Amino acid sequence: MTTNYIEAGNRHPDTQQFDDTVNIGQVSTITGIKGFFSNMNVIGLQVYYEGGKTAGQRTGWDSTGQVIQHVTLNPGETIMEISGNYSNVVHRLCFVTDQGRNIQFGTNMNGTPFVLSINGMGVKDLKMGIGGHLHYIGATFVQKMGMQQQYVQPMMNQPYVQPMMNQPYVQPMSQPYQPMNQPCVQPMIQPLVQPMMQPMLGQSNTAGQSHADTQIFNDALNIQTFIMLGKMVHIRRMKVFHDHQFVFGFEVDYDIYDDLGFFKHHKQFKEIHKGLQMPMFHQTKEHSFAHHEFITAVTGRGGVVVDHLRIFTNKGCVIDVGGPGGNEFALNVPMGRKIYAFAGGLGGHLHNISAFYY
């Protein structure tokens, strides 16, 4: 199979080089990308491959004004082109797929434009170099599955079989008609197979507003698949960033278990969502959730941005942060359901929020 590697950007003396294939093996399908970026530069990437494999978060040390965006590819969707701009570091990245999607991380159009693509080939895996920010990005391209048909060797030199000719005609014997007594065959009774019950997933209303600079995030994109496979999703920790007036974002640690008893751990990952205008001397409020402790309700106050948040658990804990401005809101999560992920929009502050439940 023909492979081709190309890259764009700069390698510096302090560049740390990362190759996903070294950490997770020779995988063949990218299923999702998480981008870390500010309004000036791309800070780093985390790439997800088939089967949920990932080499982890690859980010630079300068995360000032960091925004995180996680995009999951559709089944069978392939990245065909990577473009962007760079000077000393990469300022902007755009991933173009064969389904017509443009996945962009960053908005800074300054620097030298670049395009990584090979006609008819898709991206298999990524390499990158990181210092304070993303210094360079490289991609291995392979022939996209399904674009070439497998060649089947025709059968050659088969022995010639002489057809039978001039065979004597044999008169069929006239048998008297005799009805055959067929034995009664008892139809097989199939056991009733109980259909596998899938959890009823839902999403609440969205509280808050969207603006021209709103960056959307959706933690559920990487979690719903695990729930549908029968795994247990548990929010293990949540930290909210705020001051006495506004909410600037939050950080969530998600745990995935293979069983409802929290005995067999499957994987864990962190999602960080921070507004660009979060002050240096902001406050945080953090809660670690016990097993069988879940978020059941979210209320707050908001207007142009989210001013106040109140997060309730089934054990009576309340995370209560922010200021007095805005109008009251509540996410419409039905009684008895559990929140397993959040989505929303960020700018300088938290612009809006919604919750996913089951």
C-alpha positions in Angstrom: 0.0 0.0 0.0 1.5 3.4 -1.1 2.0 5.8 1.8 3.1 9.5 1.6 4.0 11.9 4.4 4.1 15.7 4.1 4.2 18.4 6.7 4.0 22.2 7.1 5.4 24.6 9.7 8.8 24.9 11.4 11.0 22.8 13.6 12.8 24.7 16.4 15.4 23.6 18.9 12.8 23.4 21.6 10.2 21.5 19.4 8.9 18.4 21.0 8.0 15.9 18.3 5.0 13.6 18.6 4.1 10.6 16.4 0.7 9.0 17.2 1.7 5.7 15.6 4.5 5.3 18.2 2.0 5.5 21.1 -1.0 3.7 19.7 0.3 1.5 16.9 -0.5 1.3 13.3 -4.2 2.4 13.3 -5.9 3.3 10.0 -8.9 5.5 10.7 -9.2 8.9 12.4 -12.5 9.2 14.2 -12.3 12.6 16.0 -10.1 15.6 16.6 -9.9 17.9 19.6 -8.4 21.3 18.9 -6.8 23.6 21.5 -6.4 27.2 20.2 -6.6 30.9 21.0 -7.5 33.9 18.8 -3.8 34.0 17.7 -2.4 30.5 17.5 -3.1 26.8 17.6 -2.0 25.4 21.0 -2.2 21.7 20.3 -4.3 18.7 19.2 -5.7 15.5 20.5 -6.5 12.9 17.8 -8.9 9.9 18.3 -8.6 6.8 16.2 -10.8 3.8 15.6 -11.8 1.9 18.8 -11.5 5.1 20.8 -7.7 5.0 20.8 -5.8 8.2 21.5 -2.3 9.2 22.2 -3.6 11.8 24.6 -3.6 15.6 24.7 -0.7 17.2 22.9 -0.6 20.9 23.9 1.9 23.7 24.3 2.8 25.3 27.5 1.3 28.7 26.6 -2.5 28.2 26.9 -3.4 31.8 27.4 -7.0 32.3 26.2 -7.3 28.7 25.3 -10.5 27.5 23.7 -11.2 23.7 23.2 -13.3 22.3 20.4 -14.0 18.6 20.0 -15.3 17.3 16.6 -16.2 13.6 16.0 -16.2 12.3 12.4 -19.2 10.5 11.0 -18.9 6.8 10.3 -16.8 6.4 7.1 -15.9 10.1 7.0 -12.2 10.7 6.0 -10.0 13.8 6.2 -8.8 14.5 2.7 -7.0 17.8 3.2 -5.3 19.9 6.0 -4.8 23.6 5.4 -3.9 26.6 7.5 -1.5 29.4 8.1 1.9 29.5 10.0 4.9 31.7 10.6 7.1 30.7 13.6 4.1 28.7 14.8 0.8 27.4 13.4 -1.9 30.1 13.6 -4.9 28.3 12.1 -5.8 24.7 11.0 -8.7 23.5 8.8 -9.5 19.8 8.2 -11.5 19.1 5.0 -13.4 15.8 4.8 -14.8 13.8 2.0 -18.3 14.6 3.2 -17.7 18.3 2.6 -17.1 19.4 6.2 -14.5 22.1 7.1 -13.3 21.6 10.6 -11.5 24.8 11.7 -9.4 25.5 14.8 -8.4 29.2 15.1 -9.2 32.3 13.0 -5.8 34.0 12.6 -5.2 34.3 8.8 -1.7 35.9 9.1 1.5 34.1 8.0 2.2 31.7 5.1 -0.8 29.6 3.9 -0.3 25.9 3.4 -2.2 22.9 2.1 -1.5 19.2 2.8 -3.2 16.9 0.4 -2.5 14.1 -2.1 -5.1 13.6 -4.8 -7.4 10.6 -4.1 -5.8 9.9 -0.7 -7.0 10.3 2.8 -5.2 11.1 6.1 -4.2 8.0 8.1 -2.5 9.5 11.1 -0.9 12.8 12.3 2.5 13.9 13.5 3.1 17.2 15.2 5.8 19.4 16.9 4.9 21.5 19.9 6.7 24.1 22.1 4.6 26.9 23.5 2.2 26.3 20.6 1.9 24.0 17.6 5.1 24.4 15.6 4.3 22.0 12.7 1.9 19.4 11.6 2.4 16.4 9.3 0.1 13.8 7.9 0.5 10.4 6.4 -1.8 9.9 3.4 -3.0 6.5 2.1 -5.3 5.4 -0.6 -8.8 5.8 0.7 -10.6 2.6 1.4 -13.1 1.7 -1.3 -11.5 3.8 -4.1 -9.7 0.9 -5.6 -11.4 -2.4 -6.4 -9.5 -5.6 -5.6 -8.2 -7.3 -8.7 -9.3 -10.9 -9.1 -7.0 -13.2 -11.1 -9.0 -15.0 -13.7 -8.7 -18.8 -13.7 -6.4 -19.9 -16.5 -5.4 -23.3 -18.1 -8.4 -25.2 -16.9 -8.6 -28.7 -18.4 -11.0 -28.9 -21.3 -14.0 -31.1 -20.6 -15.5 -32.8 -23.7 -19.3 -32.4 -23.7 -21.2 -35.7 -23.9 -22.6 -36.1 -27.4 -24.9 -38.6 -29.1 -26.0 -40.2 -25.9 -28.8 -42.8 -26.4 -32.3 -41.6 -25.6 -33.6 -43.4 -22.6 -37.4 -43.7 -22.3 -38.6 -42.6 -18.9 -40.5 -45.1 -16.9 -44.2 -44.4 -16.5 -44.8 -44.8 -12.9 -48.4 -44.9 -11.6 -49.3 -41.8 -9.6 -48.9 -42.6 -5.9 -49.3 -39.8 -3.4 -46.6 -39.7 -0.9 -47.6 -39.6 2.7 -45.5 -36.8 4.1 -44.8 -37.0 7.8 -46.1 -34.1 9.9 -43.2 -31.9 10.8 -43.8 -29.9 14.0 -42.9 -26.3 13.4 -39.9 -25.1 15.5 -41.0 -22.8 18.2 -38.4 -20.1 18.5 -37.7 -18.8 22.0 -38.8 -15.2 22.6 -35.7 -13.0 22.4 -36.0 -10.0 24.6 -34.8 -7.0 22.6 -31.9 -5.2 24.1 -33.2 -2.0 25.7 -31.2 1.1 24.7 -31.1 4.0 27.2 -33.4 6.9 26.3 -31.0 9.7 25.6 -32.1 13.3 25.7 -30.8 16.9 25.5 -32.1 19.8 27.5 -32.9 23.3 26.2 -30.0 25.7 25.7 -29.8 28.5 28.3 -28.0 31.7 27.2 -27.2 33.3 23.8 -24.9 32.8 20.9 -22.8 35.6 19.3 -20.5 36.1 16.4 -17.5 35.0 18.4 -19.2 32.1 20.1 -17.1 28.9 19.9 -19.3 25.8 20.3 -18.3 22.7 22.3 -20.1 19.4 22.8 -18.8 16.8 25.3 -21.5 14.3 24.4 -20.0 13.7 20.9 -17.4 11.4 22.4 -19.6 9.9 25.1 -22.9 8.8 23.5 -21.3 5.8 21.8 -20.1 4.4 25.1 -23.6 4.6 26.5 -25.2 2.9 23.6 -22.6 0.1 24.0 -23.9 -0.4 27.6 -21.1 1.3 29.4 -21.4 3.4 32.5 -20.6 7.2 32.2 -19.7 8.9 35.4 -18.8 12.6 35.9 -16.0 12.2 38.5 -15.0 15.9 39.0 -16.2 19.3 38.0 -14.5 22.6 38.4 -16.3 25.9 37.5 -14.3 29.2 36.8 -16.0 32.4 37.9 -15.8 35.7 39.7 -18.3 37.7 41.6 -20.1 38.7 38.3 -19.8 36.1 35.6 -19.1 32.4 34.8 -16.2 31.9 32.5 -16.4 28.2 31.9 -15.7 24.8 33.5 -13.6 21.7 33.5 -15.1 18.2 33.7 -13.4 14.8 34.3 -15.4 11.9 32.7 -14.9 8.3 33.7 -16.2 5.4 31.5 -16.8 2.0 33.2 -17.6 -1.4 31.7 -20.1 -2.2 34.5 -22.7 -0.5 36.6 -20.9 -1.4 39.8 -17.8 0.8 39.0 -15.5 -2.2 39.2 -14.1 -2.4 35.7 -12.7 0.9 34.5 -12.7 1.5 30.8 -11.2 4.9 30.1 -11.2 8.5 31.4 -10.7 11.9 29.8 -10.9 15.6 30.7 -12.7 18.4 28.9 -11.7 22.0 29.6 -13.8 25.0 28.5 -12.5 28.5 29.4 -13.6 31.9 28.1 -10.9 34.1 26.7 -11.6 37.0 29.1 -11.2 35.0 32.3 -9.3 37.3 34.7 -6.0 36.2 36.2 -7.4 36.4 39.7 -10.6 34.4 39.0 -12.2 32.0 41.5 -12.9 28.3 41.1 -15.3 26.0 42.8 -14.7 22.2 42.5 -16.6 19.1 43.5 -15.5 15.5 43.3 -18.4 13.1 42.8 -18.7 9.8 44.7 -19.8 6.7 42.9 -23.5 6.8 42.4 -23.5 10.6 42.8 -24.8 12.3 39.7 -25.8 15.7 38.4 -29.6 15.9 38.3 -30.4 19.6 37.6 -28.8 22.9 36.5 -30.2 26.4 37.0 -28.8 29.8 36.9 -29.0 33.4 35.7 -28.0 34.8 32.3 -28.4 37.5 29.7 -25.8 38.2 27.1 -23.5 35.7 28.9 -24.1 33.3 31.8 -23.9 35.3 35.0 -24.6 32.5 37.6 -24.7 28.7 37.7 -26.2 26.3 40.2 -25.5 22.6 39.7 -27.4 20.1 41.8 -26.6 16.4 42.6 -28.7 13.5 43.8 -26.8 13.6 47.1 -27.8 17.1 48.0 -24.6 18.9 46.9 -24.9 22.3 45.1 -22.2 24.1 43.1 -23.3 27.7 43.4 -21.1 30.3 41.6 -21.2 33.7 39.8 -23.0 37.0 40.1 -26.5 38.4 40.6 -27.1 39.7 37.0 -29.3 38.3 34.3 -32.6 36.4 34.3 -33.4 33.1 35.9 -33.2 29.9 33.8 -33.4 26.2 34.3 -32.3 23.3 32.0 -35.3 21.1 31.4 -33.9 17.7 32.6 -36.7 15.3 33.5 -37.1 14.1 37.1 -35.1 11.0 37.8 -32.7 11.4 34.8 -28.9 11.8 35.2 -26.8 14.3 33.3 -23.9 12.6 31.6 -22.3 15.5 29.5 -22.5 19.2 28.7 -22.5 21.3 25.6 -22.4 25.1 25.2 -20.7 28.1 23.7 -17.7 30.2 24.8 -16.4 33.6 24.0 -14.9 35.9 26.6 -17.2 34.2 29.0 -19.6 31.2 29.1 -22.2 32.3 26.5 -24.6 29.4 26.8 -25.0 25.9 28.2 -27.1 22.8 27.7 -27.0 19.3 29.2 -27.3 15.7 27.9 -29.1 13.2 30.1 -30.2 9.5 30.2 
